[in-house]
Amino acid sequence: MKRKLLSLAALLSAIFVFTSCLNSDNEVTTYYGDTAITSFSVGTLKYYKHTISSTGKDSVYQTTLSCSGYKFYIDQAKHEIYNPDSLPYGIDGRKVLCAVSSKNSGSIVIKSTASDTLAYYSSTDSLDFTTPRQFRVYNQEGTAYRAYTVHVNIHKEVADSFRWDATSAVNDDIANLSAMKGVALNSQIFLMGNNGGVVKLFTTSQNNVAGWSELTPNVALTTDAYKSLIVKDDYIYTYNNGSVIRSKDGKSWETVSNEPLTRLVGSTSTNLYALSASGVKSSADNGATWTLDGVDDALTLLPTDNVNMFSFASIVNDNTNNLVLVGNRDASYTADAYAMVWGKVEENANGSENQPWTNYNITEDNKYPAPRLTNLQTVKYGDAIMAFGGSGLGASTETAFSKFYMSYDKGITWQNDSLMSLPSGFKCAAASFSLVADNNSCVWLICGGSGQVWKGHINQVVWKEE
């Protein structure tokens, strides 16, 4: 018992001695030799916003915009800090409040834009980020530092803005075309059309709206060949006099197969698609052999005029595409007020089933069906399908060239895009024009009758993701 009491007394004595040491003036401080910037963000910033008054007058007013949701990436290897998603156009980059944190309470300083002078960073001081700035973080010992280059990226263009550019002079060869269709292949635009009973084929660089030159194909093209002009991989394809033919340059054409088809309508990375008297056909070997696809609705609902097919990669399943087929039925369907739209899920994984095509029936709750327009032109633009055309057909009462329609839900609804309007001085034949989306995310409007060629883009579509 005495031994236990002595042990307890010794333990309590040690605790009292240890407590006394902690309360002494001889405290020990640990200094860390490593540090880094661990977080960077911006807050509510000045924002100059453009608006149009009820009288149509342009004006700009100053307000604020919370930008705390824009994430900044810290590259510790390259010592760079930046926001991959740029701040909106109109943000004042000259006066930015930012919040910066460091590892192990390192001291943060910022270098002057005019000299090598350093000043301590303060979260309450606004900084000029119109050019990249250098931040430094020193360790607690003051023996070393890391320097970071900070980029606060701000858009230099308004995201939701559209602009048209025109050629300096009209093109007489294009003006004389009575029907046409254009496609984009690599860096070229190809335009096929009819001048009377003669088929014409032209090309230009995607960077030169005025540089059209006529091509001389090595085959005799029929007057309906322009209707089947499509692109797959590095070839332009068309259906010509009972044959599927293709070319890399528009001059040298080769026959791929002699398949009974009506017209080619589009392609994916794996298949070509075409219409035939028996329905929709697909080819998995670049047009050499063809298979009849299943359909869930009556063949009479398939479009036959101004037909195009578009492919959207599935965001859910690998090796899967959502296909959209859109076009008009022929003029005998006088009661049609809307275009015909079909869809299909293309599954390319091993063991997957071939899904049928389904007609998108227009229900009462769909207030924005696809418009039925003369020479309906549809292109895939960004994540949407754009439609444009002449006057309404059948029961459609649309005015010619009055609207650009966009479908962001793969062909179900089509709404007027208020961003886009006809270019100033636009003049075009009622049934001879082509809408083309090139590989630089620009839209081309090529006009028969006047020979005008217009090229434009929505800013946020042409912006490249990094």
ABEGO torsion letter per residue (X at the ends): XAAAAAAAAAAAAAAAAAAAAAABABBBBBBBABBBBABBBBBBBBBBBBBBBAAGBBBBBBBBBBAAABBBBBBAAAGBBBBABBBBBGBBAABBBBBBBBBGGBBBBBBBAABABBBBBBAABBBBAABBBBBBBBBAAGABBBBBBBBBBBBABBABBBBBBBBABBBAAAAABABBBBBBBEABBBBBBBBEABBBBBBBBAABAAABBBBBBABBBBAAAAAABBBBEABBBBBBGGBBBBBAAGABBBBABBBBBABBAEBBAABBBBBBAAEBBBBAAGGABBBBBBBABBAAABBABGBBBBBBBBAABBGBBBBBBBEBBBAABAABABBBBBBBBBBABBGBBBBBBBBBBBBAABABBBBBBBGBBBBBBEABBBBBBBBBBEABABBBGABBBBBAAGGABBBBBAABBBBBGBBBBAABBBBBBBAAGBBBBBBBGAGBBBBBBBAAAABBBX
